[in-house]
Amino acid sequence: MVQSIKEAQTLGQVVQLAKTNSKSESWNWLIGGAETESTLKRNRQSLDQLAFRPRVLRSVDNIDTTTKLFGKNSILPIFLAPIGGLVQLNPMGSIAPAKAAKEFGVSCFVSSVSEPGMEPTMKQTGGNLIYQLYVRGDDTWVIDQLDRATDLGYSAFCITVDSAHYGRRERDKLSGYTPPARRTPKGARYQAQLNWELIKKIKSKTKLPIILKGIATVEDALISIDHEIDIIYISNHGGRQLDFGLGTTEVLTEIINTTKDHCEIYVDGGFYRGTDILKAICLGATAIGLGRLYGYGMAADGVDGIIRVLEILEEEIINAMANLGVTTLSELNKDLICKSEPVVEPTAFSAFLPVKISH
């Protein structure tokens, strides 16, 4: 096993190092899902059941992985997704992914329930940051959060819509662990009261792009379009909210087929490898969120760990694009993928075989 993040040549080695450096309760919090963890496994399974159909005899000596997110250049078609309670992985909290994202050249979401918070994270890091909100107050409180994010220079405003109640995460319950964000859950009832009327009000009060994170059905995607939402963010909270949900890649396929050309589509949930990123782009996603994956890097070695994850992921994406016979992201399409039988049992670590990592 590698002893430092600089030695890591594979993402699996990063995960091993993260496990070594983490306390047991933080590790279980990072890798766990809701109840039976069926949604978590289906996220992985929905990716594993897609196979590539590579094209050959094409010149691929100049690969371009870049794109634009929120009007700014991005080295890869990915972003660092919002994670609450990041101080469990590293004392820097939300500062670490924001710094890593800026240094590497990608976007980063900042969670409203991750310390040190909205202002310090932006002031200490800058970069292409998006503010993600859990509703913890009335309409006036929400609009104040929106105004503060705008004044600080955040690129977009994201509202999480799939967390009416905090998911039953049995790994935490069995170990008797309560994550920091849950120790003083002030105002949680306001999240349960969140509805389309408030979304409409938020949209009317700002020129920032509005993102709804947690869309999981075509029906809600269509309502989002009716409300002129700028970005539909397909997510099931990494399988940490409702158990027995569909994998997000399955949902992506359904939503893209119905909403194509109406708005941008982001997705997260089980994306751990460069090939995973390309599968989502082939299906029509605009960008893909990394959650647990950068969490592993952060647990392994803070900012440097996250950057190493992004470096390896970039290598994987370039390699896979070349072997698919494409040189730009715009060349990726549904003709390059097909359904096939998965060959491994989906787990939190099945993407990192043959590296052995214990739960």
JOGI-V592887 format. One line per field, one symbol per residue. ss: DSSP state (H for helix, E for strand, - for the rest). phi: phi as a letter, one per 20 degrees, with the letter a starting at -180 (. if undefined). burial: 1 if it has 16 or more other C-alpha atoms within 10 Angstrom, else 0. A space follows every 50 residues. Layout:
BEGIN
ss: ???
phi: ???
burial: ???
END
This chain:
BEGIN
ss: ----HHH---HHHHHHHHHHH--HHHHHHHH------HHHHHHHHHHH-E EE-----------E--EEE--EEE---EEE-----HHH-----HHHHHHH HHHH--EEEEE------HHHHHHHH---EEEEE-----HHHHHHHHHHHH HH---EEEEE---------HHHHHH----HHHH----HHHHH---HHHHH HHHH----EEEEEEE--HHHHHHHHH----EEEE--HHH--------HHH HHHHHHHHH----EEEE------HHHHHHHHHH---EEEE-HHHHHHHHH HHHHHHHHHHHHHHHHHHHHHHHH---EHHH--HHHEEE----------H HH-------
phi: .fdbffefdcfffffgffffedfgffffffeecelfmffgffgfffefed decfdclcfcecedeebcclmcfcfcecbeffcemfffeagflfffffff fffeocebedffdcfeogfgfffecmnedceddefcafgfffffffffff ffnfeacddfddcgcffedfffffemedggfefcffmfffffegbfffff fgffebdfgdddeofcbfgffffgffelffcedfacmmmddefmefffff fggffgfddgmeafcdbboneccgfffffffgfpfebceddgffffffff algfffffgfffffgffffffffencdcffefbffecbfbffdcffbfcf fdfefecef
burial: 00001001001111111110010011111111111111111111111111 11000000010011111010000111111111111111110111111111 11011111111111111100110011111111111110000110110011 00111111111111011111110000101110000001001101000010 01100001111111110100110100001111111111111111111111 11001100100111111111111111111111111111111111111111 11111111110111011101110111111001000110000000011111 110010100
END
